[in-house]
């Protein structure tokens, strides 16, 4: 909701002005933006979306190979 100090001149709401930090990169971000994106800045949202689609290994589909850290952990 916009507050008006002068007729015809809307001002920003307090939540749009206040700043907080992104939960991922700790960069300053407006509170309204962080609330819209669940505490993460828009750049980190794009990075998270990109990382979530990278498939390293899928046994059923025959994609990739078992990562080195899993091979070492399970003695494969």
Protein Blocks (a to p, Z undefined) as FASTA:
>chain_A
ZZdfbghiacddfklmpccddfklopacdfklmmmnnopafklmmmmmmmmmpcfbdfkn
opajddfklmmmnoZZ
